Amino acid sequence: MRHILKIIFPVIVLAVLLNVSASAQTLKIATVDVGKVFTNYYKFKLAQANITDQQNRIMKDENDMVENLKKGDTEYKSLLASANDQALSADQRDKNKKSADAKLKELQDAKATLDEYDRSAKTRLTEQLQRVHDKLLDEIRAAIASKAKGGGYNMVFDSGAQSIGGAPMLVYNSGQTDLTDDVLKQLNIGAPIDFNTTTPAISPPAMTTNRF
C-alpha cells in the first residue's frame, strides 16, 4: 500500500501543479491602491470639508459654553467670598450664601449640558463619517469592478493593503496593470467644474476644547 502511495502521490501533486500553472496562464490580475482612490475621490473631499465645517461649529459652541462657565465660576467665587465676609451682616452673608449655592447649581447644570453636547456631537459625527465611508467605498468597489470587467481581469488586489503588523500585503507589484488612475478618472468625472481633484486630502482636525 505504501509503495503504491509513493507512486501515486507524486503524480497527483504534479497534476495539481500543472493545473494551477495552466490556470495562471489565463488569469489576469490587476492592482488598485484603494486608499489613494478613496482620499482623492471628489465626493470624499466634499464630505470631508462638510465634516470639518461641522466640527468647527461644534468647537465654537463648546468654547462659548466654556467661556460662560468661566465667567460663572468667577461670580460663584465672588459670592462665596462675600458669604464668608465677616464685615457684612449675618443676613447679608446668608443671602450671599444662598446666591452662591444657586450659582453653583447653575454651573453644575451648565457643565452637564456641555458634556452631553460634546458626547452627542461626537457620536453624531462618528456615525455620519461611517455612513459616508461605507457609501463611498461601495461606489469605489463598483468602479473597480467596472474597470476590471472592461479589461478582462479575473482578480484585483489592493496594492496599498497592509498586514496586521503593518507590512505591505503585496510584496511585489510591477505597476503595469495598476488601475488606480483609471478608477480615479472614472469616479471624478462627475466632479464640479471648479473642483480641484488633485488637491491632497487633509484629515479633519480632532475636536479639542479648552474645557472648564
DRENTORRO-87268 format. One record per residue: x, y, z of N, C-alpha, C in turn; residue number from 0. Coordinates in pm, 1 decimal. Atoms other than C-alpha are relative to their C-alpha. Layout:
residues N
X, Y, Z, X, Y, Z, X, Y, Z, NUM
...
end
This chain:
residues 212
84.7, -120.8, 0.0, 0.0, 0.0, 0.0, 87.8, 125.3, 0.0, 0
-89.3, -115.0, -5.3, 278.5, 240.4, 92.8, 74.5, 18.1, -130.9, 1
-71.3, -6.3, 127.4, 459.5, 152.9, -228.2, -87.2, 64.0, -107.7, 2
95.3, -56.4, 97.7, 151.0, 238.3, -431.4, -14.9, 150.5, 21.6, 3
14.8, -141.8, -32.3, 111.8, 571.7, -245.8, 121.3, 79.9, -44.6, 4
-121.7, -67.6, 41.7, 475.1, 656.8, -319.3, -1.7, 29.0, -149.3, 5
8.2, -19.5, 144.7, 396.0, 623.2, -688.1, -111.1, 97.7, -35.9, 6
119.3, -79.6, 34.1, 50.3, 784.0, -691.5, 12.2, 144.5, 48.3, 7
-2.8, -134.7, -60.2, 117.9, 1085.6, -461.7, 75.4, 101.4, -86.4, 8
-69.8, -95.6, 86.6, 386.7, 1248.7, -682.7, -78.2, 30.3, -127.5, 9
80.0, -20.2, 121.6, 157.8, 1201.3, -982.5, -112.2, 100.2, 27.2, 10
109.7, -91.5, -37.6, -128.0, 1378.4, -801.0, 52.7, 142.2, 14.9, 11
-60.0, -131.8, -20.7, 97.6, 1664.9, -693.5, 34.9, 65.1, -132.7, 12
-37.2, -51.9, 131.1, 229.1, 1703.2, -1048.5, -123.2, 46.4, -77.7, 13
123.5, -34.9, 70.8, -124.4, 1707.4, -1187.4, -57.2, 131.1, 53.2, 14
50.7, -122.9, -62.2, -228.5, 1978.1, -938.5, 81.9, 119.5, -44.2, 15
-87.9, -109.3, 39.5, 74.7, 2190.1, -1020.7, -20.3, 38.3, -145.7, 16
22.5, -27.4, 140.8, 15.6, 2156.3, -1391.3, -131.6, 73.4, -21.5, 17
131.5, -63.6, 10.4, -348.8, 2255.7, -1344.4, 7.6, 145.6, 42.7, 18
-15.7, -136.7, -49.0, -253.5, 2562.9, -1138.8, 77.0, 83.4, -101.1, 19
-81.0, -70.4, 99.0, 10.9, 2656.2, -1395.3, -82.6, 36.9, -122.4, 20
85.3, -25.8, 116.6, -240.2, 2626.4, -1678.6, -100.4, 109.8, 28.2, 21
97.7, -102.0, -37.1, -492.8, 2836.5, -1490.2, 65.9, 136.2, 7.0, 22
-70.2, -127.1, -16.1, -231.4, 3101.9, -1414.9, 24.5, 67.1, -133.6, 23
-26.4, -56.3, 130.9, -166.6, 3144.4, -1786.6, -118.6, 81.8, -51.0, 24
119.0, -71.7, 45.5, -523.1, 3264.5, -1841.9, -51.3, 98.2, 104.9, 25
43.7, -86.8, -108.8, -554.2, 3453.9, -1513.1, 56.9, 140.0, -17.7, 26
-44.2, -139.1, 11.4, -540.2, 3832.9, -1549.4, -20.2, 68.9, 134.3, 27
3.1, -62.6, -132.0, -456.8, 4019.9, -1230.8, 38.8, 146.6, -11.3, 28
-29.7, -143.2, -3.0, -463.4, 4395.4, -1169.9, 9.0, 46.1, 145.7, 29
-9.5, -56.9, -134.3, -396.2, 4619.4, -871.6, -64.7, 138.2, 3.8, 30
56.1, -133.1, -23.8, -560.6, 4929.0, -725.7, 38.6, 43.1, 141.7, 31
-27.1, -54.3, -133.3, -447.9, 5148.9, -438.0, -130.1, 61.4, 50.7, 32
133.4, -43.2, -44.2, -787.0, 5174.3, -268.1, 8.1, 123.2, 89.2, 33
-15.0, -116.0, -87.5, -661.6, 5420.4, -6.1, 20.8, 128.0, -78.3, 34
-24.3, -117.3, 84.7, -534.9, 5659.3, -272.5, -126.8, 40.9, -72.4, 35
125.3, -29.9, 69.3, -860.0, 5631.1, -465.2, -98.8, 66.4, 95.8, 36
97.1, -50.2, -97.6, -1065.5, 5691.9, -152.0, 27.8, 146.2, 35.4, 37
-33.0, -135.2, -47.2, -879.5, 6004.0, -34.7, 3.8, 103.7, -111.4, 38
-1.7, -94.7, 111.1, -868.0, 6157.3, -382.7, -131.3, 1.7, -78.3, 39
133.6, -1.3, 59.4, -1231.1, 6087.9, -472.2, -67.1, 130.8, 39.9, 40
52.8, -133.3, -29.1, -1402.1, 6424.9, -502.2, -113.2, -1.5, 102.3, 41
109.1, 7.6, -97.2, -1704.3, 6309.6, -300.3, 53.9, -11.9, 142.4, 42
-61.3, 10.2, -132.8, -1475.5, 6219.9, -11.2, 47.1, 137.7, 46.0, 43
-49.5, -132.3, -36.9, -1317.3, 6566.2, -18.9, -114.4, 95.2, 34.6, 44
116.4, -82.8, -31.8, -1659.3, 6733.2, -26.0, -56.6, -37.0, 136.8, 45
51.4, 46.5, -129.6, -1777.3, 6518.7, 265.5, 93.9, 40.4, 111.6, 46
-100.3, -37.0, -98.9, -1453.3, 6589.6, 449.0, -11.4, 148.0, 37.1, 47
15.0, -143.7, -24.7, -1498.9, 6964.8, 410.1, -125.7, 27.6, 81.9, 48
124.8, -16.1, -74.7, -1856.3, 6934.5, 538.2, 17.1, -40.3, 146.5, 49
-25.7, 46.0, -136.2, -1744.6, 6736.1, 843.2, 85.2, 101.2, 75.5, 50
-87.9, -98.7, -63.6, -1470.7, 6991.0, 915.0, -78.5, 124.2, 40.0, 51
84.5, -116.9, -31.9, -1725.0, 7275.8, 899.3, -85.0, -28.9, 124.0, 52
80.5, 37.0, -116.2, -1947.2, 7090.5, 1145.2, 84.4, -2.0, 127.7, 53
-88.6, 4.6, -116.3, -1653.7, 7029.3, 1377.4, 33.7, 140.0, 48.1, 54
-33.9, -137.6, -37.5, -1559.3, 7395.8, 1368.9, -117.2, 68.8, 70.5, 55
117.3, -59.0, -65.0, -1916.3, 7498.5, 1454.9, -18.3, -55.9, 141.6, 56
13.9, 63.2, -131.5, -1928.1, 7249.4, 1740.5, 104.8, 53.2, 97.0, 57
-107.2, -51.6, -85.3, -1592.8, 7367.6, 1874.1, -28.3, 143.2, 44.9, 58
35.2, -138.5, -36.0, -1712.8, 7730.0, 1863.0, -107.3, 0.7, 108.0, 59
106.8, 8.0, -99.8, -2029.5, 7638.1, 2052.0, 56.0, -41.7, 136.2, 60
-55.7, 49.6, -126.2, -1829.9, 7447.7, 2312.7, 90.8, 103.3, 64.8, 61
-86.4, -104.2, -56.0, -1575.9, 7726.2, 2353.0, -82.3, 112.8, 62.6, 62
89.6, -102.0, -57.1, -1860.3, 7974.3, 2407.4, -57.0, -48.3, 133.6, 63
54.8, 56.4, -124.0, -2009.0, 7742.4, 2670.3, 106.1, -2.7, 110.4, 64
-110.2, 1.3, -97.9, -1669.3, 7709.1, 2840.7, 24.8, 139.5, 54.7, 65
-21.0, -138.0, -45.4, -1627.6, 8087.0, 2849.8, -108.5, 42.9, 98.1, 66
109.2, -31.6, -92.3, -1970.2, 8120.3, 3012.9, 20.2, -68.7, 134.8, 67
-29.0, 71.7, -124.2, -1867.5, 7858.6, 3267.4, 108.1, 72.4, 80.2, 68
-107.6, -72.1, -68.9, -1552.3, 8052.4, 3348.4, -51.6, 128.2, 65.6, 69
59.2, -121.1, -56.9, -1748.8, 8373.2, 3397.7, -86.8, -34.6, 121.4, 70
84.3, 42.4, -111.1, -1998.0, 8188.1, 3615.3, 82.2, -43.2, 120.2, 71
-87.6, 42.7, -109.5, -1716.0, 8038.8, 3819.2, 56.4, 120.0, 73.6, 72
-50.2, -122.6, -62.9, -1575.7, 8387.3, 3882.0, -107.7, 61.5, 88.9, 73
111.3, -53.1, -79.0, -1918.0, 8504.6, 4000.1, -23.3, -84.8, 125.3, 74
20.4, 90.6, -114.2, -1953.6, 8198.3, 4223.5, 104.7, 23.5, 108.3, 75
-106.1, -22.8, -98.0, -1618.4, 8259.0, 4390.4, -16.9, 132.2, 70.9, 76
24.9, -130.7, -60.5, -1708.1, 8621.7, 4446.8, -112.9, -8.4, 102.1, 77
113.0, 17.1, -91.7, -2042.1, 8525.5, 4606.4, 41.9, -80.7, 122.3, 78
-46.4, 84.0, -110.6, -1871.7, 8260.3, 4817.5, 86.7, 80.3, 95.6, 79
-83.9, -86.0, -84.7, -1617.3, 8513.8, 4939.5, -87.0, 96.3, 81.1, 80
90.8, -91.9, -70.1, -1899.7, 8755.5, 5027.5, -76.6, -72.3, 110.7, 81
73.0, 77.7, -100.4, -2080.8, 8478.6, 5214.8, 84.1, -23.2, 124.8, 82
-90.0, 20.3, -113.3, -1773.9, 8443.7, 5439.6, 63.1, 129.7, 49.3, 83
-54.2, -130.1, -39.1, -1704.7, 8818.3, 5473.4, -62.4, 44.0, 132.8, 84
50.8, -34.2, -134.5, -1737.6, 8893.9, 5844.3, -34.8, 147.2, 13.9, 85
32.9, -142.5, -5.5, -1761.2, 9264.7, 5766.4, -145.7, 23.9, -36.6, 86
140.3, -11.8, 37.8, -2110.6, 9201.8, 5631.2, -88.8, -54.4, 110.8, 87
94.8, 47.3, -100.9, -2418.1, 9140.3, 5839.1, -30.1, -147.8, -23.3, 88
32.6, 141.8, 9.5, -2533.6, 8787.0, 5909.4, -105.2, -23.6, -107.5, 89
104.7, 14.2, 100.9, -2840.8, 8841.0, 5694.0, 58.0, 9.7, -141.0, 90
-60.2, -17.0, 133.0, -2631.1, 8962.8, 5402.2, 86.7, -119.8, -36.2, 91
-83.0, 117.4, 25.7, -2388.9, 8675.1, 5440.5, -87.2, -120.9, -37.3, 92
91.7, 110.6, 29.0, -2682.8, 8434.6, 5441.5, -55.6, 10.9, -142.0, 93
49.1, -21.3, 136.2, -2821.7, 8590.2, 5122.9, 107.6, -36.1, -102.8, 94
-110.5, 30.2, 91.3, -2481.6, 8567.3, 4957.9, 26.8, -150.4, -7.5, 95
-20.7, 144.8, -3.4, -2451.6, 8204.6, 5067.7, -104.0, -69.9, -88.7, 96
105.4, 58.3, 82.6, -2786.4, 8121.0, 4906.6, 25.6, 28.7, -148.9, 97
-30.1, -35.7, 138.9, -2684.8, 8307.9, 4589.1, 115.8, -83.8, -52.6, 98
-114.7, 82.2, 39.6, -2353.8, 8117.3, 4583.3, -43.6, -143.3, -27.4, 99
49.9, 136.4, 20.0, -2536.3, 7784.6, 4620.7, -78.6, -10.8, -130.9, 100
78.5, -1.0, 123.7, -2773.1, 7876.9, 4338.9, 92.9, 7.7, -121.7, 101
-95.7, -13.3, 110.0, -2481.1, 7980.7, 4117.8, 76.4, -131.2, -21.5, 102
-69.4, 127.9, 11.2, -2300.2, 7652.7, 4194.7, -88.2, -102.4, -71.7, 103
93.1, 91.4, 65.8, -2609.4, 7455.0, 4092.0, -11.6, 34.7, -149.0, 104
6.9, -44.8, 139.2, -2631.3, 7662.4, 3774.1, 123.9, -45.2, -77.6, 105
-125.2, 42.6, 63.4, -2264.7, 7586.0, 3697.5, 2.3, -150.8, -24.4, 106
3.3, 146.0, 13.4, -2313.3, 7215.1, 3757.4, -90.8, -42.8, -114.8, 107
92.5, 30.1, 109.6, -2611.6, 7208.8, 3521.8, 61.5, 37.0, -135.6, 108
-62.6, -44.4, 124.0, -2421.0, 7404.8, 3257.8, 112.4, -94.8, -41.0, 109
-108.7, 94.4, 28.1, -2123.9, 7167.1, 3286.6, -57.5, -131.9, -53.8, 110
64.5, 122.9, 46.7, -2356.3, 6867.1, 3245.2, -52.1, 17.4, -142.9, 111
49.0, -29.4, 134.7, -2511.5, 7033.0, 2938.4, 114.1, -2.1, -101.0, 112
-116.6, -1.2, 87.0, -2166.4, 7090.1, 2788.8, 49.7, -141.8, -28.0, 113
-46.9, 138.0, 16.9, -2062.3, 6728.7, 2848.6, -92.5, -80.0, -91.4, 114
97.3, 71.7, 82.1, -2382.7, 6595.3, 2693.0, 6.7, 47.4, -145.4, 115
-11.9, -56.1, 135.2, -2348.5, 6829.1, 2394.4, 122.9, -57.2, -69.5, 116
-124.6, 52.5, 55.6, -1990.8, 6711.5, 2342.7, -14.8, -146.6, -39.5, 117
18.5, 143.1, 27.4, -2083.7, 6342.2, 2364.7, -90.4, -22.2, -120.7, 118
95.1, 20.6, 109.0, -2382.1, 6369.8, 2132.4, 57.2, 48.2, -132.8, 119
-60.1, -52.7, 123.3, -2188.0, 6579.6, 1879.2, 101.7, -98.4, -56.0, 120
-100.2, 97.0, 44.9, -1902.8, 6329.5, 1865.5, -65.7, -126.7, -53.4, 121
71.7, 119.0, 46.5, -2145.2, 6038.8, 1832.4, -61.9, 25.0, -136.1, 122
64.7, -35.0, 127.1, -2332.9, 6215.7, 1553.1, 102.2, 6.0, -114.2, 123
-102.1, -10.7, 103.6, -2013.8, 6293.6, 1361.1, 61.1, -136.0, -33.6, 124
-55.9, 132.9, 22.0, -1876.4, 5942.7, 1408.6, -92.7, -83.3, -87.2, 125
97.7, 74.7, 79.2, -2196.9, 5789.0, 1271.9, -7.2, 52.8, -143.2, 126
4.5, -59.6, 133.4, -2200.9, 6033.4, 981.3, 123.3, -40.7, -80.8, 127
-123.1, 41.1, 67.3, -1837.4, 5953.1, 897.0, -7.4, -145.4, -45.2, 128
11.1, 141.3, 35.5, -1914.8, 5581.5, 899.5, -92.9, -19.4, -118.7, 129
93.3, 9.7, 113.0, -2211.9, 5627.2, 666.4, 66.9, 45.5, -129.4, 130
-70.0, -51.5, 118.0, -2002.1, 5835.5, 427.1, 104.7, -100.6, -47.3, 131
-104.6, 97.7, 32.4, -1717.1, 5583.3, 441.1, -58.9, -120.8, -73.2, 132
61.7, 119.3, 59.2, -1944.6, 5287.7, 364.5, -56.3, 29.1, -138.9, 133
61.2, -36.4, 128.4, -2128.1, 5467.3, 82.8, 106.4, 18.9, -108.6, 134
-104.4, -26.3, 99.0, -1812.6, 5587.1, -91.3, 77.8, -126.8, -34.3, 135
-72.5, 124.7, 26.2, -1641.7, 5250.9, -51.4, -79.5, -88.8, -95.1, 136
84.1, 76.5, 92.2, -1937.9, 5084.9, -223.7, 13.8, 54.3, -142.6, 137
-13.4, -60.6, 132.0, -1907.8, 5332.6, -512.5, 136.8, -31.5, -61.2, 138
-135.3, 30.2, 47.6, -1532.9, 5272.1, -536.7, 10.1, -145.4, -44.1, 139
-1.1, 141.8, 37.5, -1579.5, 4895.2, -540.9, -71.4, -21.9, -133.6, 140
74.2, 13.0, 125.4, -1835.8, 4930.5, -817.9, 83.3, 49.8, -117.8, 141
-84.2, -54.7, 106.1, -1596.4, 5145.3, -1021.5, 115.2, -94.8, -32.7, 142
-108.7, 96.0, 21.0, -1313.7, 4894.9, -971.2, -50.9, -121.9, -75.8, 143
59.2, 115.7, 66.9, -1541.3, 4608.1, -1074.6, -26.4, 30.2, -147.4, 144
28.1, -40.1, 137.2, -1643.0, 4800.5, -1386.2, 126.9, 0.5, -85.3, 145
-127.9, -4.5, 71.4, -1281.3, 4864.3, -1486.8, 58.1, -140.1, -18.3, 146
-53.9, 135.6, 6.9, -1182.1, 4505.9, -1408.5, -71.8, -82.0, -107.7, 147
76.7, 73.4, 100.6, -1462.1, 4360.9, -1620.4, 31.8, 49.9, -140.5, 148
-30.9, -57.6, 131.0, -1387.2, 4601.2, -1902.4, 136.5, -41.5, -51.5, 149
-134.5, 40.7, 39.8, -1023.0, 4496.7, -1900.8, 20.6, -149.2, -1.5, 150
-9.4, 145.3, 0.8, -1097.1, 4128.4, -1867.8, 84.6, -57.6, 112.4, 151
-78.6, 47.9, -112.6, -927.3, 4095.0, -1529.6, -82.4, -94.9, 87.3, 152
67.0, 97.1, -86.4, -1010.7, 3797.8, -1308.5, 5.0, 42.2, 146.5, 153
-18.8, -40.5, -139.1, -879.1, 3947.3, -984.2, 62.6, 139.6, 4.5, 154
-61.2, -131.1, -24.4, -790.1, 4291.0, -848.7, 41.6, 4.9, 146.6, 155
-51.7, -7.5, -136.4, -569.5, 4329.4, -542.2, 22.1, 144.7, 41.1, 156
-25.5, -132.9, -54.0, -539.8, 4633.7, -317.3, 150.5, 14.1, 23.5, 157
-145.4, -14.3, -11.2, -177.3, 4743.5, -363.4, 42.3, 76.0, 124.9, 158
-33.9, -75.4, -120.7, -195.9, 4963.8, -52.9, -34.2, -73.0, 127.6, 159
40.3, 75.6, -118.3, -324.2, 4693.8, 183.4, 122.1, -39.5, 83.0, 160
-107.0, 36.7, -92.2, -114.2, 4614.4, 491.0, -46.9, -110.8, 92.4, 161
31.3, 105.8, -95.8, -96.9, 4319.7, 726.1, -19.0, 60.8, 138.0, 162
21.0, -47.9, -136.4, -173.9, 4346.1, 1097.7, 127.1, 64.3, 54.5, 163
-127.9, -54.1, -47.3, 195.1, 4410.7, 1159.2, 45.2, 123.6, -74.6, 164
-34.2, -120.3, 74.5, 197.3, 4700.0, 911.7, 81.7, -25.6, -124.6, 165
-76.4, 33.4, 120.3, 385.9, 4515.1, 638.0, -92.6, -1.0, -121.0, 166
84.7, 1.9, 121.0, 258.9, 4550.5, 278.5, -43.9, -141.3, -33.8, 167
52.9, 130.4, 36.6, 34.0, 4263.2, 175.7, 52.4, -42.7, -137.3, 168
-49.2, 29.5, 133.6, 150.6, 4289.0, -184.3, 150.9, 21.7, 0.2, 169
-145.7, -7.7, -11.0, 523.0, 4210.2, -177.6, 63.2, 63.0, -123.8, 170
-55.5, -56.6, 123.5, 588.3, 4299.0, -542.3, -113.5, 37.8, -94.0, 171
99.3, -46.8, 97.0, 393.9, 4498.6, -796.8, 72.1, 79.2, -107.8, 172
-68.8, -67.9, 109.8, 530.8, 4596.7, -1136.1, -68.9, 130.6, -37.8, 173
75.0, -120.7, 33.0, 258.1, 4859.3, -1173.1, -51.3, 4.4, -141.7, 174
41.0, 1.3, 140.6, 196.2, 4760.6, -1533.0, -150.2, -17.5, -17.7, 175
145.5, 19.4, 9.7, -162.7, 4659.2, -1463.5, -71.1, 68.1, 116.6, 176
61.1, -75.2, -110.8, -241.1, 4917.4, -1196.7, -114.7, 85.5, -54.4, 177
120.4, -68.6, 48.0, -592.0, 5060.4, -1235.9, -34.4, 124.7, 81.0, 178
31.3, -109.9, -92.9, -570.0, 5332.5, -969.0, -40.2, 127.5, -72.4, 179
28.7, -126.2, 69.4, -555.0, 5633.8, -1202.8, -125.5, -9.0, -85.9, 180
118.9, 17.1, 84.6, -817.6, 5492.6, -1437.4, -127.9, 2.3, 83.1, 181
117.3, 1.8, -88.0, -1058.9, 5428.6, -1149.0, -29.0, 140.6, 50.7, 182
17.9, -137.4, -48.8, -999.4, 5779.1, -1013.5, -60.5, 89.4, -107.1, 183
54.4, -81.3, 109.7, -1066.3, 5936.1, -1351.2, -148.9, -27.4, -18.4, 184
141.0, 36.6, 16.9, -1392.9, 5746.0, -1379.5, -85.7, 58.2, 112.0, 185
76.4, -48.9, -114.3, -1505.1, 5841.9, -1029.6, -10.9, 152.2, 1.0, 186
-1.6, -146.3, -7.9, -1409.3, 6208.6, -1066.5, -57.9, 68.7, -122.7, 187
65.7, -59.7, 116.6, -1591.8, 6257.6, -1396.8, -112.8, 93.9, 43.8, 188
113.0, -80.6, -45.5, -1886.7, 6394.2, -1200.1, 36.9, 114.6, 91.9, 189
-42.6, -107.6, -89.4, -1678.5, 6643.8, -1000.2, -42.7, 135.9, -54.8, 190
33.3, -135.7, 46.7, -1786.9, 7010.7, -1013.9, 113.4, 56.0, -85.4, 191
-98.6, -54.4, 94.1, -1608.7, 7205.7, -1289.0, 113.6, 71.4, 72.4, 192
-102.5, -77.4, -69.6, -1425.3, 7429.1, -1040.9, 63.8, -77.7, 114.8, 193
-53.6, 80.3, -110.4, -1335.2, 7140.8, -808.5, 135.5, -56.8, -38.7, 194
-134.5, 48.0, 27.5, -964.3, 7057.1, -787.2, 16.7, -140.1, 55.9, 195
-8.7, 138.8, -45.7, -945.3, 6678.6, -772.8, 142.0, -42.1, 31.0, 196
-139.7, 36.7, -26.5, -565.8, 6685.0, -746.0, 47.8, 51.7, 134.8, 197
-40.0, -50.5, -131.0, -560.6, 6864.2, -410.7, 10.9, -114.5, 99.5, 198
-16.3, 108.7, -98.1, -421.8, 6631.0, -141.3, -108.1, 6.2, 106.5, 199
102.6, 6.3, -104.4, -676.4, 6514.7, 112.4, 60.1, 40.3, 133.7, 200
-44.9, -42.2, -132.7, -647.8, 6671.8, 456.4, -94.7, -57.5, 103.4, 201
83.7, 61.3, -102.9, -771.9, 6483.1, 759.8, -63.2, 108.3, 86.0, 202
65.6, -99.0, -84.9, -1030.4, 6676.5, 966.6, 67.7, 6.8, 135.7, 203
-64.3, -10.1, -131.2, -886.4, 6813.2, 1293.5, -83.4, -67.0, 107.5, 204
70.2, 63.1, -112.6, -973.7, 6630.5, 1613.7, -70.3, 108.5, 80.1, 205
74.3, -97.7, -77.5, -1232.9, 6804.2, 1826.1, 66.9, 18.9, 135.2, 206
-63.8, -30.4, -128.6, -1047.1, 6972.2, 2111.1, -53.9, 131.7, 51.0, 207
56.5, -119.5, -61.6, -1183.9, 7228.5, 2350.5, 69.7, 26.9, 130.9, 208
-55.2, -34.8, -130.9, -1032.8, 7416.0, 2640.6, -111.0, -16.0, 104.1, 209
109.7, 32.3, -89.4, -1255.4, 7252.2, 2896.5, 11.7, 71.0, 133.3, 210
5.9, -66.9, -130.2, -1367.1, 7415.0, 3223.4, 42.5, -97.9, 108.5, 211
end
